[in-house]
């Protein structure tokens, strides 16, 4: 056994036992070509980052970005960029943890913090997954309503059957699912390229929006949306998911092989999250250029945006492109929900369910409250539910983020792959900033 292996195993005697794969049949599925060039290796490692990125462009992001752009113009663009940079940092820590230890974040949290704490963290992670799924349910149902006239209530119920879609796609194999996800991201990007071209945003105002403003902390409404954007962008369950997905690659488990795996996985992650940043920024810029500048500062509902966008821009296809991108985003996000739920359930409480049952339970917990609220309060409540779901995600984030930073700073666990001092400072600064914003939000809501 090499010295580096000993340093990884000493603090955790269970690490000496056979590694428990959190993704079963797809663990180490994708082989990394030995002796291949840089580009071929990048292609082999490419994929997990894009599965992660779909959670950063789901319908919940749309609601917060639309509300922020219509109400405050380009003023919250700096929050979109900052939250994406935070996401890149945290996802890089997640993949580093998975590759260095051969464990995912949920498994290590149980091993290091004990079953009782793990149970609490599991419940909180499940709440975050349901909140994310709620956004996907509402986003997909709204897209079906906009494109085909299907009433929102029935669209919400119809989304329960996307479990069958997920199960059918599994026949394509894991690489086939990755390819589908990348294809849908490309289609979403094309839709928003078209939207930006026809909306002709003010470039000077965009550049000004990239500068952070003190007003964000002073204005409760602006702060609420800013935290919603952070919650929609930095997804807590993605921190668990990424630490497991990187283990689908059959990399060399020597110290040199792990360093190479971390390098290529980080490139994959940053490229994918770069696409998510472009799409989130495009939604806010579109809202600012189309609604805020025309005096429609209260557009927070996706249905309102759909109805106004073509008349205001004078482009008949703009509304259709908007609804199609929303449908693609909603369906893309459903593909990772089951995987994330499987990982947190197995890692925290060592309970394994069949994928279809896991998906059915998670989707039911999102569909039932969504259908009840829409049925009782009407379709106008959907926008508030979307934004509220993102704030819930932001409030759950510290409970995944702090254990992640703690573990990756532990030299006894991570060995040579522990965070450097500079990286540790950056990670804790991001964590404390998000925690402070969450406490400020809670105080504003209570008082």
Helices and strands as residue ranges (DSSP letters): H 3-9, G 13-16, G 24-26, E 30-31, H 38-45, H 48-53, G 54-56, H 59-72, H 77-101, H 105-113, H 115-148, H 152-158, G 159-161, H 162-169, G 170-172, H 174-199, H 203-209, H 215-218, H 220-233, H 236-245, G 246-248, E 249-250, H 255-287, I 288-292, H 302-313, H 316-349, H 355-377, G 379-381, H 382-408, H 411-414, G 415-417, H 421-446
